[in-house]
Amino acid sequence: MNVTLKSITPTEVCQAATTLILAEGGTSTLVVQQFLRNRGYQTNQAEVSKHLLAVAMQKGWAINDNGLFQVYHFPTLSTFPQ
């Protein structure tokens, strides 16, 4: 059996992260990586991290660093300037 894995793009990372944030309230690169692998994508931590950071910056998502890893989530209304 020959299985071909798909390559990831920022769009796939964005869709995966959005799905996970909506379902769980937040996500990390490791969770996004596993989510994509379960859907037949070839992923590595560095590539997912690069795409996820770019997407988060572009979309204005909040990023919290807990000392071990970064957690990405949608911003709350209180984080917007008044």
VMD Tcl script that builds the backbone (N, CA, C; Angstrom):
set m [mol new atoms 246]
animate dup $m
set s [atomselect $m all]
$s set {name element resname resid chain x y z} {
  {N N MET 1 A 0.840 -1.178 0.000}
  {CA C MET 1 A 0.000 0.000 0.000}
  {C C MET 1 A 0.884 1.239 0.000}
  {N N ASN 2 A 0.694 2.099 -0.988}
  {CA C ASN 2 A 1.486 3.307 -1.127}
  {C C ASN 2 A 0.620 4.510 -0.768}
  {N N VAL 3 A 0.925 5.163 0.352}
  {CA C VAL 3 A 0.149 6.300 0.827}
  {C C VAL 3 A 0.907 7.579 0.514}
  {N N THR 4 A 0.236 8.512 -0.147}
  {CA C THR 4 A 0.833 9.803 -0.451}
  {C C THR 4 A 0.264 10.846 0.505}
  {N N LEU 5 A 1.137 11.510 1.238}
  {CA C LEU 5 A 0.710 12.533 2.171}
  {C C LEU 5 A 0.684 13.887 1.473}
  {N N LYS 6 A -0.305 14.697 1.823}
  {CA C LYS 6 A -0.441 16.025 1.238}
  {C C LYS 6 A 0.450 17.017 1.994}
  {N N SER 7 A 0.950 18.030 1.269}
  {CA C SER 7 A 1.737 19.086 1.887}
  {C C SER 7 A 0.805 20.143 2.461}
  {N N ILE 8 A 1.254 20.810 3.523}
  {CA C ILE 8 A 0.419 21.843 4.132}
  {C C ILE 8 A 0.716 23.210 3.518}
  {N N THR 9 A -0.268 24.076 3.615}
  {CA C THR 9 A -0.147 25.475 3.214}
  {C C THR 9 A -0.690 26.320 4.364}
  {N N PRO 10 A -0.460 27.630 4.336}
  {CA C PRO 10 A -1.039 28.476 5.373}
  {C C PRO 10 A -2.568 28.351 5.456}
  {N N THR 11 A -3.223 28.102 4.332}
  {CA C THR 11 A -4.687 27.962 4.333}
  {C C THR 11 A -5.120 26.761 5.160}
  {N N GLU 12 A -4.463 25.615 4.973}
  {CA C GLU 12 A -4.811 24.434 5.759}
  {C C GLU 12 A -4.543 24.657 7.244}
  {N N VAL 13 A -3.422 25.301 7.556}
  {CA C VAL 13 A -3.096 25.586 8.955}
  {C C VAL 13 A -4.142 26.520 9.559}
  {N N CYS 14 A -4.536 27.529 8.817}
  {CA C CYS 14 A -5.554 28.469 9.294}
  {C C CYS 14 A -6.882 27.757 9.541}
  {N N GLN 15 A -7.296 26.927 8.612}
  {CA C GLN 15 A -8.565 26.206 8.766}
  {C C GLN 15 A -8.515 25.247 9.950}
  {N N ALA 16 A -7.406 24.546 10.102}
  {CA C ALA 16 A -7.265 23.615 11.223}
  {C C ALA 16 A -7.275 24.371 12.552}
  {N N ALA 17 A -6.499 25.444 12.635}
  {CA C ALA 17 A -6.422 26.219 13.877}
  {C C ALA 17 A -7.773 26.845 14.212}
  {N N THR 18 A -8.466 27.371 13.213}
  {CA C THR 18 A -9.784 27.967 13.450}
  {C C THR 18 A -10.746 26.921 13.991}
  {N N THR 19 A -10.748 25.750 13.390}
  {CA C THR 19 A -11.606 24.657 13.852}
  {C C THR 19 A -11.295 24.299 15.297}
  {N N LEU 20 A -10.015 24.179 15.612}
  {CA C LEU 20 A -9.609 23.797 16.959}
  {C C LEU 20 A -9.904 24.887 17.984}
  {N N ILE 21 A -9.702 26.145 17.613}
  {CA C ILE 21 A -10.006 27.245 18.535}
  {C C ILE 21 A -11.502 27.292 18.814}
  {N N LEU 22 A -12.312 27.132 17.778}
  {CA C LEU 22 A -13.764 27.127 17.982}
  {C C LEU 22 A -14.194 25.959 18.873}
  {N N ALA 23 A -13.570 24.806 18.697}
  {CA C ALA 23 A -13.946 23.617 19.466}
  {C C ALA 23 A -13.391 23.624 20.887}
  {N N GLU 24 A -12.159 24.122 21.053}
  {CA C GLU 24 A -11.464 23.991 22.334}
  {C C GLU 24 A -11.207 25.319 23.046}
  {N N GLY 25 A -11.356 26.429 22.346}
  {CA C GLY 25 A -11.078 27.732 22.943}
  {C C GLY 25 A -9.658 28.210 22.710}
  {N N GLY 26 A -8.789 27.339 22.256}
  {CA C GLY 26 A -7.399 27.688 21.971}
  {C C GLY 26 A -6.703 26.490 21.359}
  {N N THR 27 A -5.511 26.723 20.821}
  {CA C THR 27 A -4.755 25.618 20.226}
  {C C THR 27 A -3.267 25.934 20.263}
  {N N SER 28 A -2.473 24.929 19.939}
  {CA C SER 28 A -1.016 25.084 19.864}
  {C C SER 28 A -0.537 24.452 18.565}
  {N N THR 29 A 0.720 24.670 18.253}
  {CA C THR 29 A 1.258 24.094 17.018}
  {C C THR 29 A 1.221 22.569 17.059}
  {N N LEU 30 A 1.461 21.993 18.221}
  {CA C LEU 30 A 1.456 20.546 18.345}
  {C C LEU 30 A 0.062 19.968 18.057}
  {N N VAL 31 A -0.965 20.624 18.565}
  {CA C VAL 31 A -2.334 20.157 18.344}
  {C C VAL 31 A -2.721 20.329 16.878}
  {N N VAL 32 A -2.352 21.468 16.280}
  {CA C VAL 32 A -2.634 21.691 14.860}
  {C C VAL 32 A -1.892 20.656 14.020}
  {N N GLN 33 A -0.646 20.382 14.368}
  {CA C GLN 33 A 0.142 19.397 13.634}
  {C C GLN 33 A -0.535 18.028 13.682}
  {N N GLN 34 A -0.975 17.600 14.848}
  {CA C GLN 34 A -1.629 16.290 14.976}
  {C C GLN 34 A -2.957 16.264 14.226}
  {N N PHE 35 A -3.711 17.347 14.293}
  {CA C PHE 35 A -4.984 17.466 13.575}
  {C C PHE 35 A -4.768 17.275 12.073}
  {N N LEU 36 A -3.753 17.942 11.535}
  {CA C LEU 36 A -3.471 17.839 10.107}
  {C C LEU 36 A -2.940 16.448 9.732}
  {N N ARG 37 A -2.099 15.878 10.570}
  {CA C ARG 37 A -1.594 14.524 10.303}
  {C C ARG 37 A -2.734 13.511 10.245}
  {N N ASN 38 A -3.703 13.678 11.131}
  {CA C ASN 38 A -4.859 12.774 11.145}
  {C C ASN 38 A -5.708 12.909 9.883}
  {N N ARG 39 A -5.517 13.990 9.158}
  {CA C ARG 39 A -6.256 14.224 7.925}
  {C C ARG 39 A -5.407 14.003 6.673}
  {N N GLY 40 A -4.267 13.349 6.844}
  {CA C GLY 40 A -3.463 12.942 5.704}
  {C C GLY 40 A -2.429 13.936 5.220}
  {N N TYR 41 A -2.077 14.913 6.059}
  {CA C TYR 41 A -1.053 15.885 5.674}
  {C C TYR 41 A 0.296 15.502 6.258}
  {N N GLN 42 A 1.332 15.798 5.509}
  {CA C GLN 42 A 2.702 15.614 5.983}
  {C C GLN 42 A 3.090 16.903 6.688}
  {N N THR 43 A 3.391 16.819 7.973}
  {CA C THR 43 A 3.686 18.029 8.739}
  {C C THR 43 A 4.938 17.846 9.582}
  {N N ASN 44 A 5.545 18.977 9.911}
  {CA C ASN 44 A 6.594 18.997 10.920}
  {C C ASN 44 A 6.382 20.243 11.772}
  {N N GLN 45 A 6.890 20.199 12.972}
  {CA C GLN 45 A 6.648 21.256 13.960}
  {C C GLN 45 A 7.087 22.629 13.458}
  {N N ALA 46 A 8.246 22.714 12.837}
  {CA C ALA 46 A 8.769 24.005 12.388}
  {C C ALA 46 A 7.873 24.642 11.323}
  {N N GLU 47 A 7.409 23.837 10.389}
  {CA C GLU 47 A 6.570 24.365 9.315}
  {C C GLU 47 A 5.204 24.812 9.846}
  {N N VAL 48 A 4.605 23.999 10.701}
  {CA C VAL 48 A 3.318 24.362 11.301}
  {C C VAL 48 A 3.473 25.633 12.127}
  {N N SER 49 A 4.535 25.714 12.903}
  {CA C SER 49 A 4.784 26.889 13.744}
  {C C SER 49 A 4.931 28.153 12.901}
  {N N LYS 50 A 5.679 28.054 11.815}
  {CA C LYS 50 A 5.885 29.203 10.929}
  {C C LYS 50 A 4.555 29.682 10.347}
  {N N HIS 51 A 3.769 28.751 9.818}
  {CA C HIS 51 A 2.481 29.112 9.221}
  {C C HIS 51 A 1.499 29.629 10.264}
  {N N LEU 52 A 1.458 28.982 11.428}
  {CA C LEU 52 A 0.501 29.387 12.453}
  {C C LEU 52 A 0.820 30.779 12.991}
  {N N LEU 53 A 2.077 31.085 13.182}
  {CA C LEU 53 A 2.449 32.422 13.649}
  {C C LEU 53 A 2.073 33.475 12.608}
  {N N ALA 54 A 2.328 33.199 11.343}
  {CA C ALA 54 A 1.979 34.151 10.276}
  {C C ALA 54 A 0.468 34.366 10.215}
  {N N VAL 55 A -0.298 33.288 10.313}
  {CA C VAL 55 A -1.759 33.391 10.284}
  {C C VAL 55 A -2.252 34.183 11.492}
  {N N ALA 56 A -1.724 33.879 12.671}
  {CA C ALA 56 A -2.150 34.563 13.892}
  {C C ALA 56 A -1.859 36.063 13.815}
  {N N MET 57 A -0.712 36.421 13.290}
  {CA C MET 57 A -0.361 37.841 13.163}
  {C C MET 57 A -1.286 38.526 12.157}
  {N N GLN 58 A -1.543 37.874 11.054}
  {CA C GLN 58 A -2.398 38.437 10.013}
  {C C GLN 58 A -3.831 38.605 10.501}
  {N N LYS 59 A -4.334 37.632 11.250}
  {CA C LYS 59 A -5.731 37.637 11.701}
  {C C LYS 59 A -5.929 38.384 13.015}
  {N N GLY 60 A -4.849 38.746 13.685}
  {CA C GLY 60 A -4.957 39.455 14.955}
  {C C GLY 60 A -5.329 38.551 16.123}
  {N N TRP 61 A -4.968 37.268 16.029}
  {CA C TRP 61 A -5.255 36.334 17.116}
  {C C TRP 61 A -4.340 36.623 18.303}
  {N N ALA 62 A -4.812 36.291 19.488}
  {CA C ALA 62 A -4.010 36.442 20.697}
  {C C ALA 62 A -3.079 35.234 20.823}
  {N N ILE 63 A -1.867 35.493 21.311}
  {CA C ILE 63 A -0.870 34.438 21.513}
  {C C ILE 63 A -0.388 34.545 22.951}
  {N N ASN 64 A -0.565 33.486 23.713}
  {CA C ASN 64 A -0.092 33.433 25.094}
  {C C ASN 64 A 1.022 32.411 25.185}
  {N N ASP 65 A 2.145 32.816 25.761}
  {CA C ASP 65 A 3.275 31.919 25.956}
  {C C ASP 65 A 3.246 31.457 27.404}
  {N N ASN 66 A 3.041 30.170 27.624}
  {CA C ASN 66 A 2.961 29.659 28.996}
  {C C ASN 66 A 4.312 29.151 29.508}
  {N N GLY 67 A 5.369 29.417 28.785}
  {CA C GLY 67 A 6.704 28.979 29.181}
  {C C GLY 67 A 7.135 27.699 28.499}
  {N N LEU 68 A 6.180 26.843 28.141}
  {CA C LEU 68 A 6.490 25.599 27.444}
  {C C LEU 68 A 6.141 25.697 25.966}
  {N N PHE 69 A 5.032 26.354 25.662}
  {CA C PHE 69 A 4.579 26.498 24.281}
  {C C PHE 69 A 3.627 27.681 24.193}
  {N N GLN 70 A 3.327 28.072 22.970}
  {CA C GLN 70 A 2.420 29.187 22.741}
  {C C GLN 70 A 1.013 28.658 22.490}
  {N N VAL 71 A 0.040 29.337 23.081}
  {CA C VAL 71 A -1.365 28.993 22.886}
  {C C VAL 71 A -2.001 30.105 22.069}
  {N N TYR 72 A -2.641 29.730 20.982}
  {CA C TYR 72 A -3.281 30.678 20.069}
  {C C TYR 72 A -4.782 30.645 20.308}
  {N N HIS 73 A -5.391 31.824 20.354}
  {CA C HIS 73 A -6.845 31.906 20.484}
  {C C HIS 73 A -7.337 33.216 19.901}
  {N N PHE 74 A -8.639 33.288 19.698}
  {CA C PHE 74 A -9.215 34.511 19.176}
  {C C PHE 74 A -9.139 35.590 20.246}
  {N N PRO 75 A -8.944 36.850 19.851}
  {CA C PRO 75 A -8.880 37.916 20.849}
  {C C PRO 75 A -10.247 38.122 21.495}
  {N N THR 76 A -10.223 38.586 22.725}
  {CA C THR 76 A -11.472 38.941 23.401}
  {C C THR 76 A -11.724 40.429 23.190}
  {N N LEU 77 A -12.929 40.840 23.418}
  {CA C LEU 77 A -13.270 42.251 23.218}
  {C C LEU 77 A -12.443 43.161 24.101}
  {N N SER 78 A -12.044 42.696 25.268}
  {CA C SER 78 A -11.269 43.529 26.171}
  {C C SER 78 A -9.859 43.819 25.667}
  {N N THR 79 A -9.373 43.051 24.674}
  {CA C THR 79 A -8.027 43.282 24.155}
  {C C THR 79 A -8.015 44.337 23.042}
  {N N PHE 80 A -9.187 44.751 22.576}
  {CA C PHE 80 A -9.235 45.799 21.564}
  {C C PHE 80 A -9.117 47.164 22.225}
  {N N PRO 81 A -8.417 48.109 21.598}
  {CA C PRO 81 A -8.316 49.453 22.165}
  {C C PRO 81 A -9.682 50.130 22.241}
  {N N GLN 82 A -9.855 50.898 23.278}
  {CA C GLN 82 A -11.133 51.609 23.476}
  {C C GLN 82 A -11.190 52.873 22.653}
}
mol reanalyze $m
mol bondsrecalc $m
mol representation Tube
mol addrep $m
